Amino acid sequence: MAGEQLVADDQIELPSFEDPTPEEYNAFVEALSLGSVETHRVLAERVGPGESEEASFETRVGFMTGESSAHWRYDASVTIVDSEGTALGTIEVAIVVTATYEDAAVSPSPEVLARFGGTTAALIAHPYLRETIATAAQRIGFTGVTLPMLKL
C-alpha cells in the first residue's frame, strides 16, 4: 500500500500528490458506494505495572485499488507511559474502509485516492479507531485513553 503519514496533532499530511481537479474528484465520489468498514488488527499489550500518565499516538494511512473498488487502511499505534516516561502498554489498531464503484469509466488517480483518503474516508474510519483504542486500553487496565479528534 502506498501511504501517507499523519502528524502528532492528527492533521493529515498528504503525500506529494497534486490536488485532483474538481471534475475528476466529483466524478469519483458520485460513482462510489460504501462497501464496508472492517477491523483488520487489534493488539493490546500491557508491558509494565504502574499508573498511566500520558499516551502518544502515531497514525498512518495507505490506499490501494481493486478491479472496481478502493481500499484505505488506517493504522493507529498508541504507547502508554508513566510519569517517568516508562512504557506501560501498547495498542495497535487497523481499520479498512472499502468503497466500490460500478462505472467502468471510473479509474481513480493516486491524487483522487489520496484526497478521498485524507478527508471522507478518514472521517468514516476515525470513530472506529477511537472506539477500538479506548476499549483495548480499558481491557489492559488503562482508562481515559482516547484518540484525539480528527482535524482536517
C-alpha positions, 0 to 999 in steps of 0.5 A, a space after each residue: 500500500 502506498 501511504 501517507 503519514 499523519 502528524 502528532 496533532 492528527 492533521 493529515 499530511 498528504 503525500 506529494 500528490 497534486 490536488 485532483 481537479 474538481 471534475 475528476 474528484 466529483 466524478 469519483 465520489 458520485 460513482 462510489 458506494 460504501 462497501 464496508 468498514 472492517 477491523 483488520 488488527 487489534 493488539 493490546 499489550 500491557 508491558 509494565 505495572 504502574 499508573 498511566 500518565 500520558 499516551 502518544 499516538 502515531 497514525 498512518 494511512 495507505 490506499 490501494 485499488 481493486 478491479 472496481 473498488 478502493 481500499 484505505 487502511 488506517 493504522 493507529 499505534 498508541 504507547 502508554 507511559 508513566 510519569 517517568 516516561 516508562 512504557 506501560 502498554 501498547 495498542 495497535 489498531 487497523 481499520 479498512 474502509 472499502 468503497 466500490 464503484 460500478 462505472 467502468 469509466 471510473 479509474 481513480 488517480 493516486 491524487 483522487 485516492 489520496 484526497 478521498 483518503 485524507 478527508 471522507 474516508 478518514 472521517 468514516 474510519 476515525 470513530 472506529 479507531 477511537 472506539 477500538 483504542 479506548 476499549 483495548 486500553 480499558 481491557 489492559 487496565 488503562 482508562 481515559 485513553 482516547 484518540 484525539 479528534 480528527 482535524 482536517 
